[in-house]
């Protein structure tokens, strides 16, 4: 038995509103009711487990638990440490959860995630002692070092902590260079069948083969706040080793499901993408997978190799049908590159999920309509429209504050009944109009009779039928709440 096994630690995706997804880039109760597994928490859990701690990971959102359940869990477990996640829309609730932990135990509360990473002093002050330590940025090792050194924290990099009604901050933590040294995410604590995304096959398992993104999109949260703009890579052998490990944990992923490469841009380095595909083929893995891609990374040879290795779909941030909007957001792609991407993807027989944003700097009613027209013209297999959200820590947030576009800095008003909500207004378009055009784009694409017919006729098996019925029900539930 490990010397650390007596130290009980709870790592929690704590309750908020039903179906709230903290782990997606735009934390919200999405229109499609997407639930993504808490991968970053799973990494921190795996690091603690490797050190022999008595750690348990709970996803209370996926388990449909509430704050009363949190109270009972903490009271029963009496942990020494509790790790809680944080996002901007949920932060007041996250602090309330920390207070519940304190009321029911003597645990030290460590808070991680994007909101507290950007605003550690503000958040610790709001919590007034309910949160002991804030992790800033990547926290895989920070959490472990806090627990090893608590309460002496001066030598732990990348944190802020509350002591004697004051906030103390240590020096920044260096990004993790050798990602292969990290253990695989601790998925064995979770029921992977509970996670769902109507745009992905069911079940699906996330794989993160690299961290960071070399691009400079002004609105993208993870590179600017958590993982940096330098793409750090895992070796193909390590990545595929994780996939083989995951198959043993969840064999059903081979029966109609898929793996999803959650890297910001899997295709940004062609050689590396090809090497991962070659490793899949070398091990004769009969898997299906999808990836995030960029419109300027289109390459037919790479796409053909990805298809051969089992790639099903490319998720691409086309974002806008206005070149001026793309330039304003520092997206660094052109409309022509987007059209070319679609052309090559179709040649390789890869499906495309297009991602579009309404409400980026410079948006007007005219450019919003242009984006909807452009999205429909690309003939994506599936797509999403989202309202632009300037999360703290991004250049977009700074621009929105400086120019008076931000409707509110009261974090609790960033959601409406838990739903995604526009919170910027421009001279040429209001937040209400932004939401209107998001819904209009979704309706124009998904409620076409020919699309609905194709959608059902392309059903491959019972797992695919379940995915489609649940996805349709989720979207209709959004429309019901909205009305």
C-alpha positions in Angstrom: 0.0 0.0 0.0 1.3 3.5 -0.9 2.3 5.9 1.9 -0.1 8.4 0.3 -3.1 6.1 0.1 -4.6 7.3 3.4 -4.9 10.9 1.9 -8.4 11.1 0.5 -8.9 13.4 -2.5 -12.1 14.1 -4.4 -11.7 15.5 -7.9 -15.1 16.9 -9.0 -16.9 18.2 -12.0 -19.3 19.8 -9.5 -23.0 20.4 -10.1 -24.5 23.5 -11.8 -27.4 23.4 -14.2 -28.5 20.2 -16.0 -26.4 19.3 -19.0 -23.9 22.1 -18.3 -20.7 21.3 -20.2 -17.6 22.8 -18.5 -15.1 21.0 -20.7 -16.0 22.5 -24.1 -14.3 25.7 -25.1 -17.5 27.7 -24.7 -18.8 26.4 -21.4 -22.6 26.3 -21.5 -25.6 24.1 -21.7 -25.3 23.8 -25.5 -28.1 23.7 -27.9 -27.3 20.1 -28.7 -27.0 19.2 -25.0 -23.4 18.0 -25.6 -21.8 16.3 -22.6 -18.1 15.9 -22.9 -16.0 13.9 -20.3 -13.9 16.0 -17.9 -10.6 15.2 -19.6 -8.4 17.8 -17.9 -9.7 16.6 -14.5 -9.1 13.1 -15.6 -5.5 13.9 -16.3 -5.0 15.4 -12.8 -6.7 12.4 -11.3 -4.4 10.0 -13.1 -1.3 11.9 -11.9 -2.5 11.7 -8.3 -3.4 8.0 -8.7 0.1 7.3 -10.0 1.5 8.9 -6.8 -0.6 6.4 -4.8 -3.2 8.9 -3.4 -6.7 7.8 -2.4 -8.3 9.8 -5.2 -11.7 9.5 -6.7 -13.1 11.4 -9.7 -16.8 12.2 -9.9 -18.6 13.9 -12.8 -21.7 15.1 -11.0 -23.1 16.8 -14.1 -23.0 13.6 -16.1 -24.5 11.7 -13.1 -27.3 14.3 -12.9 -26.4 15.2 -9.3 -27.2 18.4 -7.4 -25.7 20.4 -4.6 -27.5 18.3 -2.0 -25.8 15.3 -3.5 -22.5 17.1 -3.3 -23.1 17.8 0.4 -23.8 14.1 1.1 -20.8 13.0 -0.9 -18.4 15.2 1.0 -20.0 14.4 4.4 -19.6 10.7 3.6 -16.0 10.8 2.2 -14.5 13.4 4.5 -11.6 14.1 2.1 -8.4 16.0 2.9 -8.6 17.8 -0.4 -11.3 18.6 -2.9 -10.5 19.7 -6.5 -13.3 21.8 -8.2 -13.4 23.0 -11.8 -14.3 26.6 -12.8 -15.8 28.4 -15.7 -17.0 32.0 -16.2 -20.8 31.3 -16.4 -20.7 28.9 -13.4 -18.2 30.7 -11.1 -20.7 31.9 -8.5 -22.1 28.4 -8.3 -18.6 26.9 -8.2 -17.8 29.0 -5.2 -21.0 28.0 -3.6 -19.9 24.3 -4.0 -16.6 25.2 -2.3 -18.6 26.6 0.6 -20.6 23.3 0.9 -17.3 21.4 1.0 -16.1 23.6 3.8 -19.4 23.2 5.7 -19.2 19.4 5.6 -15.5 18.7 6.0 -12.1 20.1 6.9 -10.9 19.7 3.3 -8.7 22.2 1.6 -10.3 23.3 -1.7 -8.3 23.6 -4.8 -9.9 25.3 -7.8 -8.8 24.7 -11.4 -9.9 25.7 -14.8 -10.1 28.8 -17.1 -12.0 31.3 -15.0 -9.8 31.1 -11.9 -6.7 30.9 -14.1 -7.5 34.3 -15.5 -9.0 35.9 -12.4 -7.3 34.2 -9.4 -7.3 37.3 -7.1 -10.9 38.2 -7.8 -12.1 34.6 -7.4 -10.3 33.9 -4.2 -11.5 37.2 -2.8 -15.1 36.4 -3.7 -14.7 33.0 -2.1 -13.5 34.5 1.2 -11.6 31.4 2.3 -13.9 28.8 0.8 -11.3 28.2 -1.9 -7.8 27.7 -0.5 -5.7 27.5 -3.7 -6.2 28.5 -7.3 -4.3 26.7 -10.1 -3.3 29.0 -13.0 -3.1 27.3 -16.4 -2.2 23.7 -16.9 -2.7 22.0 -13.5 -1.8 18.3 -14.1 1.2 18.6 -11.8 0.2 21.8 -9.9 -2.5 19.9 -8.0 -0.1 17.1 -7.0 2.5 19.6 -5.8 -0.1 21.6 -3.8 -1.1 18.4 -2.0 2.6 17.4 -1.4 3.5 20.7 0.1 0.3 22.0 1.8 0.1 24.3 3.6 3.6 25.6 2.6 3.0 26.7 -1.0 5.6 29.4 -1.7 7.6 26.9 -3.8 4.7 25.6 -5.9 4.7 27.4 -9.3 1.6 28.5 -11.1 -0.8 29.0 -8.2 -2.4 31.7 -6.1 -3.6 31.0 -2.5 -5.7 32.6 0.2 -4.0 33.2 3.5 -4.9 35.5 6.4 -7.5 37.3 4.2 -4.9 38.0 1.5 -4.0 36.6 -1.9 -0.5 35.4 -2.5 0.7 34.4 -6.0 3.7 32.3 -7.0 5.7 32.5 -10.2 4.2 31.2 -13.4 4.4 27.5 -14.1 6.3 26.3 -17.2 4.2 24.4 -19.8 4.6 20.7 -19.7 7.2 19.8 -22.4 7.2 16.0 -22.4 3.5 15.1 -22.7 4.4 11.4 -23.0 5.3 11.5 -19.3 1.7 12.1 -18.3 -0.4 9.0 -17.5 -3.5 8.3 -19.6 -6.7 10.1 -18.4 -8.3 8.2 -15.5 -11.4 7.2 -17.5 -11.9 4.2 -15.3 -13.5 6.4 -12.7 -16.3 7.4 -15.1 -19.0 5.7 -17.1 -18.0 6.7 -20.6 -21.4 5.7 -22.0 -22.9 8.8 -20.3 -21.2 11.2 -22.6 -22.9 12.4 -25.8 -22.5 14.7 -28.7 -25.1 14.4 -31.5 -22.4 15.3 -34.1 -20.2 12.4 -33.0 -20.7 8.6 -33.2 -21.9 7.0 -29.9 -20.1 6.3 -27.7 -17.1 8.6 -28.3 -13.9 9.0 -26.3 -11.7 12.1 -26.5 -8.0 11.8 -27.1 -5.7 14.8 -26.7 -2.6 14.1 -28.8 -1.1 17.6 -28.4 -1.7 20.8 -26.5 -1.6 24.4 -27.6 -2.3 26.0 -30.9 0.1 28.1 -33.1 -2.7 30.2 -34.4 -3.8 33.5 -32.9 -7.6 33.5 -33.1 -8.7 36.3 -30.8 -11.8 34.5 -29.4 -10.3 31.0 -28.7 -10.1 30.3 -24.9 -7.9 27.3 -24.4 -4.6 28.4 -26.1 -4.8 31.9 -24.6 -5.7 30.8 -21.1 -4.7 27.2 -20.5 -2.2 25.7 -22.9 -0.4 28.4 -24.8 0.2 29.0 -28.5 3.0 26.5 -29.0 1.8 23.1 -30.2 3.4 20.5 -28.0 3.1 16.9 -29.3 2.8 13.4 -27.9 4.5 10.7 -29.8 2.3 8.6 -32.1 3.2 5.5 -30.1 2.0 7.1 -26.9 -1.2 8.3 -28.5 -2.1 5.0 -30.0 -1.2 3.2 -26.8 -3.8 5.3 -25.1 -6.4 4.4 -27.7 -5.7 0.7 -27.1 -6.0 1.2 -23.4 -9.3 3.0 -23.9 -10.7 0.2 -26.0 -10.2 -2.2 -23.1 -12.0 0.2 -20.8 -14.9 0.8 -23.3 -15.1 -2.0 -26.0 -18.3 -0.5 -27.3 -16.3 2.3 -28.9 -15.5 -0.3 -31.6 -19.2 -1.1 -32.2 -20.4 2.1 -33.9 -18.5 4.6 -31.8 -15.4 6.7 -32.4 -12.4 8.5 -31.0 -12.3 12.2 -31.2 -8.9 14.1 -31.4 -9.6 17.1 -29.2 -6.4 18.9 -30.2 -7.1 22.5 -31.3 -5.8 21.6 -34.7 -4.9 17.9 -35.4 -4.0 18.7 -39.1 -1.7 21.7 -38.5 1.5 19.5 -39.0 1.0 17.2 -41.9 3.9 14.9 -41.1 2.7 14.4 -37.5 -0.9 13.7 -38.6 0.3 11.1 -41.1 2.6 9.5 -38.5 -0.3 8.9 -36.2 -2.3 7.4 -39.0 0.6 5.1 -39.9 0.8 3.9 -36.3 -3.0 3.1 -36.4 -2.5 1.1 -39.5 0.7 -0.6 -38.3 -1.2 -1.9 -35.2 -4.1 -2.9 -37.4 -6.6 -1.0 -35.3 -10.1 -1.0 -36.8 -11.2 2.2 -35.3 -13.2 5.2 -36.4 -12.0 8.7 -35.5 -12.7 12.4 -36.1 -10.4 15.4 -35.6 -10.4 19.2 -35.3 -8.9 20.8 -38.4 -8.3 24.3 -39.9 -9.4 25.5 -43.4 -5.8 26.4 -44.3 -4.5 22.9 -43.5 -6.3 21.1 -46.5 -4.0 18.5 -48.1 -5.4 15.7 -50.3 -2.5 13.3 -49.5 -3.0 13.8 -45.8 -6.8 13.5 -46.0 -6.5 10.2 -48.0 -4.1 8.8 -45.4 -6.5 9.8 -42.6 -9.4 8.2 -44.4 -7.5 5.0 -44.8 -6.7 4.9 -41.1 -10.3 5.3 -40.2 -11.0 9.0 -40.1 -14.7 9.8 -40.5 -15.1 13.5 -40.1 -13.2 16.8 -39.9 -14.5 19.6 -37.6 -13.5 22.9 -39.0 -13.8 26.5 -37.8 -14.9 28.3 -40.9 -16.4 30.9 -38.5 -17.8 33.5 -40.9 -18.8 34.2 -44.5 -17.3 37.7 -44.3 -13.6 38.1 -45.0 -13.6 41.3 -42.9 -14.9 39.4 -39.9 -12.3 36.7 -40.3 -9.6 39.3 -40.4 -11.0 41.2 -37.4 -10.9 37.9 -35.4 -7.3 37.1 -36.6 -8.5 33.8 -38.0 -5.9 34.0 -40.7 -7.9 32.1 -43.3 -9.7 33.1 -46.5 -13.1 32.2 -47.8 -11.4 30.6 -50.8 -9.4 28.3 -48.5 -12.7 27.2 -46.9 -14.1 26.3 -50.3 -10.9 24.5 -51.2 -11.0 22.6 -47.9 -14.5 21.3 -48.7 -13.5 20.3 -52.2 -10.5 18.2 -51.0 -12.4 16.7 -48.0 -15.1 15.5 -50.4 -12.5 14.0 -52.7 -11.1 12.0 -49.8 -14.7 11.0 -48.9 -14.4 12.7 -45.4 -17.4 14.2 -43.8 -17.2 17.8 -42.6 -18.7 19.5 -39.5 -18.6 23.2 -40.1 -18.3 25.6 -37.1 -19.7 29.1 -37.5 -19.8 32.1 -35.1 -22.2 35.0 -35.1 -21.1 38.1 -33.2 -17.4 38.5 -33.7 -16.0 42.0 -33.9 -17.5 44.0 -36.8 -20.6 41.9 -37.1 -23.8 43.4 -38.6 -27.1 42.0 -39.7 -25.7 41.9 -43.3 -22.5 39.9 -42.3 -24.6 37.5 -40.2 -26.9 36.8 -43.2 -23.8 36.4 -45.3 -22.4 33.8 -42.9 -25.6 31.8 -43.0 -25.6 31.9 -46.8 -21.9 30.9 -46.9 -22.4 28.0 -44.5 -25.3 26.6 -46.5 -23.2 27.0 -49.8 -20.4 24.9 -48.4 -22.7 21.8 -48.2 -21.2 20.6 -44.9 -22.6 17.3 -43.6 -23.4 18.9 -40.2 -22.7 22.3 -38.8 -23.1 24.5 -35.7 -23.7 28.2 -35.2 -22.7 29.8 -31.9 -23.0 33.2 -30.5 -19.5 34.8 -29.9 -18.6 34.9 -26.2 -15.6 37.0 -25.1 -14.3 34.9 -22.2 -11.9 36.6 -19.8 -8.3 36.1 -20.7 -8.9 36.3 -24.5 -8.0 39.2 -26.8 -11.7 39.3 -27.7 -12.7 40.0 -24.1 -10.2 42.8 -23.9 -11.5 44.3 -27.1 -15.1 44.0 -25.9 -14.4 45.7 -22.6 -12.4 48.5 -24.2 -15.0 49.2 -26.9 -18.1 49.0 -24.7 -19.4 45.9 -26.5 -19.8 43.8 -23.4 -23.3 43.7 -22.1 -22.4 42.6 -18.6 -19.5 41.6 -16.4 -21.9 40.0 -14.0 -20.9 36.4 -14.6 -24.2 35.0 -13.5 -25.9 36.7 -16.4 -23.8 34.9 -19.0 -26.4 32.2 -19.3 -30.2 32.2 -19.6 -31.8 29.2 -18.0 -28.5 27.6 -18.5 -28.6 28.1 -22.2 -26.0 29.8 -24.4 -26.6 33.5 -24.6 -25.1 36.4 -26.5 -23.5 38.9 -24.3 -22.0 41.4 -26.8 -23.7 44.1 -28.7 -22.4 46.2 -31.6 -23.6 49.3 -33.3 -24.7 47.1 -36.2 -26.3 44.2 -34.3 -27.6 43.6 -30.8 -27.1 40.6 -28.5 -30.8 39.6 -29.2 -30.2 39.8 -32.9 -27.0 37.7 -32.6 -29.1 35.0 -30.9 -31.8 35.3 -33.6 -29.3 34.7 -36.4 -27.7 31.7 -34.5 -31.1 30.1 -34.3 -32.0 31.1 -37.9 -28.8 29.4 -39.2 -29.6 26.2 -37.4 -33.2 26.1 -38.6 -32.2 26.8 -42.2 -29.7 24.0 -42.2 -31.3 21.2 -40.0 -35.0 21.7 -40.8 -34.7 21.3 -44.6 -36.8 18.3 -45.7 -34.0 16.9 -47.9 -31.5 17.1 -45.0 -33.9 15.3 -42.6 -34.5 12.5 -45.1 -30.8 12.1 -45.8 -30.1 12.1 -42.0 -32.4 9.2 -41.4 -31.6 7.2 -44.5 -27.9 7.3 -43.7 -28.4 5.5 -40.4 -25.9 2.7 -40.1 -26.8 0.7 -37.0 -28.7 0.8 -33.7 -26.0 2.9 -32.1 -26.2 5.5 -34.9 -30.0 5.5 -34.7 -29.8 6.2 -30.9 -27.4 9.0 -31.5 -29.6 10.6 -34.1 -32.8 10.3 -32.1 -31.2 11.6 -28.9 -29.5 14.5 -30.9 -32.8 15.5 -32.4 -34.6 15.3 -29.1 -31.8 17.4 -27.5 -32.2 20.2 -30.1 -36.0 20.2 -29.8 -35.6 20.5 -26.0 -33.6 23.6 -26.6 -36.3 25.1 -28.8 -38.9 24.2 -26.1 -37.0 25.9 -23.3 -36.4 28.9 -25.6 -40.1 29.3 -26.3 
